[in-house]
Amino acid sequence: MKLYGSELTLLKIFFLILYYGFCRYLPSSNTLILGKVSKKMRYGCCKYIFKYCGKNVNIERKAFFASGRALCIGDNSGLGINAHVPADTIIGANVMMGPDCYILGANHETKRIDIPMIQQGFCKPKQTMIEDDVWIGDGVVMTPGRVIKKGSIIAARCVLCKDFPEYSIVGGNPSRLIRDRRETM
């Protein structure tokens, strides 16, 4: 059976309502009782919501991704518990994300000083891209438009405010390069 535009849209809306109304609040995937079932139910919803959802994807409890309509997530990757990501984020394969990660999509406009910042609106949204084989620690905050390169590690509680080369270990507030993973210790 082939689905057409309006049917596909209705199906996405159905699964979006199911996710935010029920599946989002199921136990985390590592919970002894119902963990595996919860993981499968969230994955089942997100396969229909996201633009692309790879195999063995883990969307954890209370993850928020707005409409998710342009979100792409590769094989063996996941959104951590309480993760907050914009709907157009691109996540590669084999990406681990700790709990409470927050990716900003846009900032407030602040260029003018003749009017209050609250009246200036927002800057144009910027898309975040996370390449393959990345580990994002607990509580990381990312400013809009970050590109996390292949093989990088972002330390817990880091405020990621700029981009770094492949295989970087990054930490701190503001973020700084700790070392290159390819260097021998």
N, C-alpha and C positions, 0 to 999 in steps of 0.2 A: 504494500500500500504506500503510495507516494503522498507526502504531505505538501500542501500548497502554502503560500505566504501567510494567509490569515489563520489557517489551522496551526501552522508552526508557531506563530505569535501567541495564539491562545494556549498552546502546549507550554511554551516558555513561561507565560504568565502563571499558569497552573502550578508548575514546578517552583517558580519563585515564591508563590504564596505558601506552598507546602514547605519549602525550606525555611523561610522566615517565620512562619506560623507554628511549625512543629519540629522539623529535623534539626534546626539550629540549636535547640535546647536539649537534645539527646545527650547522653553521657559521652565523655571523650573516648577516643578509639582504644586507649590502653586500659579502660575500665574493665575489670574482670567480668562483670555481668553486663551484658548488652553492648559492650564496646565494639565488637566486630560488626554487629547488626547496625549499630548507629553509624559507623564508618561507611558501610555499604549504602545505607539510606541517604546520607548526605551526598555521597558520590553519585548515586542514581539521579538525584535532583540536579546536581551541577553539570552532569553530562548534557542535559537539555538546556541549561541556562547559559553556560559559557560558550564563547565562540569556538574554543577548542579545549577539550579536556582529555588528557592522555590516559594511559593505563596506570592502574595502581596509584591513583591520586588520593590524598588524604586531606579532606576539608574538616578541620577540627571544630569542636564545640564553640559556638558563638562567633564564628568567623563572619565578618561583614565585608561584602564586595559590591554594594549598591545593586544595580540591575545586573551586573556581571555580563552584559551583552557583548562586550568586546574583550573580555578577559580570556587570555590563553594561558594554559598551564600544562607543562610537559609531563612525560612519564615519570613515575616514582617521586613526584614532588608533592608539596602540601602547603596549606595555610594553617598556621599555628592557632592554638586556643586564643580566642579574643582578637585575632588578627583583624586589621582594618586596612583594606586595599581599595584603590579606585577601580572602577568598572572596566578600565582599559589597560590594566597592568598586563605585562607579558612576562611570564615566568617559564624558564627553561626546564630541562629534565634534571632529575636528581637534586632538587633544591629542598633543603631542610629549613624550616622557619620555626623559631621558638614562639612561646606564648607572648601575647601583648605587643606584637609588632604593629607599627602604625606607619603607613605610607601616605604622605600628603599628596593631593592631586593639584592643588593651586594655593597660592599665597594671596594675601591682601595687597591691594595696590597702595603704595606709600609715596609716590613721586611728588605729589603736590603738597605744599605746606599751607596754602591759603584756605583749604577746607579740611575738616576732620577726616582721619583715615577711614572711619566707619562709613563715610559717604562716598568713598572713592571706588568701592567695588573690589573685584578680584582681578588678578593678572590672568592671562590666558592659561588654561590648564596645561600641564606637561605630563607626558607619559613616562612611567617608570618601567625599566627593562631589567630583568634579572636573568643573567645567562646561566648555562649549565653548571652543575656541580658546585653550588654555593651553599654555605651554611650561614644563616642569619640567626644570631643569638636572641635571647630573651629581652624583650622590651626595647628593641631597636626602633628609632624614629628616623624616617627618611624624608628629606625635603623633596619638593616636586622635581620630576625629571631625572632622577638618578639612574645611572647605568652601572649595575654591579657586574663586573667582568667575571668570566669563567674561572672557577676554582678558588674564588675569594671566600674569606671568612670575615664576617662582621661581628665583632665582639658584643656581648650583652651590654645593654644600656647605652650603646653608641648613638650619637646624633649624627647621622650620615648626611653631610652637607656639601660634599663634592665627590667626584668620581676618581677611582684609582685603577691602576693597571691590573691585568690578569694575575691570579694567584697571590693577591695581597691579603695580609692580615691587617684589619683596620679596627681601631677602637677609639674611645674617648669622646669628649664633648668640648669643642668641636672635634670632628673625626680627623684622625691622623694615621699615617702608615706606621704600623708597628714593625712589620718585616715582610719580605717576599717569601712565599712558601717554597720557592725553588732554591733558595739559599740553604747551604748546609749549616748546621748549628755548630 
